[in-house]
Amino acid sequence: MRPISTVSVLAASACALAACSASDATAPVASVAAPRFALVNETGTPMACNASAPVTVSVTTLDRRGRSTPSAGTVVSFRAMNTFTDLFAGVGITNANGQVSDQITAGRVPGRPIEVEVRSVEAVTGVAVTHLSLTRAVVMGASAKLEGAFFRESSSPIIGSTPASVNLLVTPGCALGAGPEPILMGDTPVEITLTTGALVNRTLTGSSNALTVFLPSNLPSGVLRVKVGSAATGIVQWEQAI
């Protein structure tokens, strides 16, 4: 038998490798699942004015077997969507667990919510993508209070006739240091329950935290109750027996 030459074997091997390389080059590339973004331990509960809290995002991807795995090293951008929300860093890179955090600080005006978007840019295409939106109400502080004073209708030769009224003053509990309290927004609701059980609804003016509300005359004795605010601002209450 003729021995197979070494040159022939090498040539055949080279041809086989070339064929494989060409085949690999023309083979379709398996599609890669887009990363999935999710907020971690985010309940959307309101934050008190001036309060700070972390916001954490988890990024996962699917492997070839369809299993969800952490996506480490992904650059994530946190963007405040209004001027009443502050972010400490604004950008971060996911850790080995696929998580990244930033610190958000609420503004000092109740009723102006925290609004944050989680964004990224695809490395290959450069396409900008918004993955998540986070909104949390900003409410009055722990020291918030409502003060009131009720006046029955009266008349005198000097002043004349004055209707029944209640004077209200809200302290939001959001002052920074010794600074002034912020003014609550003009659509902040005021609900007064008269001694008859009837309701009188007003809103704050947006220029002052004080409000005078004129009431029906000849109110019977009982308890006058006032509630200022909503779930979006926090609620303070006051009542007085009249």
Secondary structure, 3 states (H helix, E strand, C coil): CCCCCHHHHHHHHHHHHHHHHHHHHHCCCCCCCCCEEEEECCCCCCEECCCEEEEEEEEEEECCCCCEEECCCCEEEEEECCCCEEECCCEEECCCCCEEEEEEEECCCCCCCEEEEEEEECCCCCCEEEEEEEEECEECCCCCEEEEEEECCEEECCCEEECCEEEEEEECCCCCCCCCCCCCCCCCEEEEECCCCCEEEEECCCCCCEEEEECCCCCCCCEEEEEEEECCCEEEEEEEEC
